[in-house]
Amino acid sequence: MKNYYDRTWKIGELARMFDINVQLLRHYDKEGLLVPKIRNPENNWRTYKYDQIYPLGMIRFLRTLDCSLDDIGRFMPERNAETTESYLKERMAIMRARYEKLLKREAVLNDRFALIKREMKYAASDQMFVYSEEKIHYIEIGGIEDIFVDELFYLYPTLVFYTGDETRFAVWVPEKDLSVFEAYNERIKVIPHDEYLVGFHKGPHEKIRETFARMEESAPGLLEEGSRLDETKICTDIIDQFIEADRSNFVTKVMIKIIRE
């Protein structure tokens, strides 16, 4: 009977054994991570020996920890009990940090969808109204050229400030989350608690000034005598390009501060 340790596996057999693609084994060969012990010089067929099984298992495991092939290539040849423990603890710490970050993102996204559901109830009425808005904390980002490289833009509701021809972008962050934004302290601003004329723009963002005009036209019938609207319009994206493909279904909340003389 043939000694089990003398057994060999062709590339397809090894791929099935580990439930991986043959192309992946070829890639590991090319990268020098797992070079077959036997190679047929005539047809280049790869054959693996028993002592290559466990290294492949280790590579497969390390990939589940999101280790790069370069890291694995440096770690595998010289590993021992001490270096393996140190490396795996380091990787688990990285994975734990990523997990905690994902949990935070999940909470942020849940808050955002809760905001959408809450505001859409008001948007459905398609009416303008005076509302006493609680203070809003926000982090300034800048102009249109600045927003797409800022990770906050993809997580938190977008605030857009229109003042005349000037447009400024920011993100609305819940007060309960402010403690995690120490690096942004200089950019954190507050819209104070005040009364606003509120309306909802439905459709593409480039037509939002039409909604501004309608709100300004309707203001005299909604405001107390002696009141007027501030020049700046504060807009919150409720349904935007991250949620809806059809731009005609975009919904933007518009707030204009009421100034009493």
C-alpha positions, 0 to 999 in steps of 0.5 A: 500500500502506498504511503499516504505521505507520498501521495501527490495531487494534480492542480484540479484535485487540490482545487477541489480539495480546498473548494477553490478555483484552479486559477487561484492556484495558478496565481499563487504559483505565479506569485511564489506563494505555493509553487508545485513541487512537481512540474511536467516540462512537456505540458507544464502540468502542476503536481503538489506533494503532501507537505504543501497541503497545510501551507495552502490551508494556512494561506486560505485561512489568512485570506479570510483575515483579509491578509494581502498576498504580499503580507502572506508571502513575507510571513509564511517562509519564516513563521514560527510559534512566536511570529505566528502568534504575534502576526495573528494577534495583529491581524485580529486587532485589525479585524476587530477595528474594522468590525467596530467601524462597520457597526458604527456605519450600520448605526449611522445608516440606520439613523439615515433611513429613520430620517428618510421615513420621518421626513417623507411623512411631511413631504407626502403632504406637499405643503409648506409650513412654519416649523420650530426646528431643533438645533442641527450640528453639521460639519462643513465640507466645502464646494462641489469639488471637495465633497466626493473625497470626504468619507462623511459625504457618503454616510451622513445626510447632505446639507446644502447652503444656498446664499445668492449664487454661492453653494456650500456643502456640509453633512448633518451629524447627530448630536449623540455622535459628536464625541467621535468627531474630535478631528473635525472640531474646527469644522463643526458648526451649529444651526441654532434652534429657530423657526423656519419656513419648510417645504419640500422640493421634488425632482432634480437638484438643478431645479431647486431654485424654482421651489425657493421662488415658490416658497418666497411667493407663499411666505406672506400668507404663512408668516406673521406680520413684520417677519421676513425670510433669511437670504440663505436656504438650508437644504437636506437631501432626503431621497438623493442619488445614493438611494434613487436612480430616477432623478425625478423622484429626488426629495429635498427638504428646504428650510428658510429661517424666519427673521422677525423685525 
